[in-house]
């Protein structure tokens, strides 16, 4: 892994937060019937990719993308549970646990 500094991890955290925020806005947009909210979702995902592009300056792409995507999936599932009362089946949670374990193994590799 490259010599990552805390600024790269800060950009990673920002990228993850923006990704989850984008997913929430997209859900609230009701299939883009609420265009302003949908547009905010698009803006957030573009900003997320911008932050991710800064994160990969100091974090290997394979690690950064796995952390961004996997953590985004986990936090989006939690947001869906808390905000929209969406529930995952035990198999769905097992899949999320598998993603988290995979990210951990990748980070240790």
Residue, then its C-alpha position, 0 to 999 in steps of 0.5 A: x500500500x502507498x504511504x497514505x496520510x490522514x488527509x487521504x482517509x479524510x477524503x475517503x470518509x467524505x466520499x463514503x458520507x456523500x455516497x450514502x447521502x446520495x442514496x438517501x436523496x435518491x430514495x426520497x426523490x421518489x423516482x425523481x418525481x421530486x427533481x430537486x431532491x433527485x438533483x441533490x442526489x446526483x450532486x452528492x454522488x458526483x462530489x463523492x467520486x471527486x472525494x474518492x479521486x483525492x483519496x486514491x492519491x494516497x490509498x491503493x485503488x483496490x483498497x479505496x474502492x472496496x472500502x468506499x463501496x463496502x462501507x457505503x453498502x453497509x451504511x446505506x442498509x443501516x440508513x434504510x433500516x432507520x429512515x425507511x423501516x426497510x428490513x434485510x433478511x438474515x441472508x441479506x445481513x450475512x451478505x453484508x457481513x461477508x462484505x465487511x469481512x472481505x474489506x477487512x481481509x483486503x485491508x490486511x493483504 
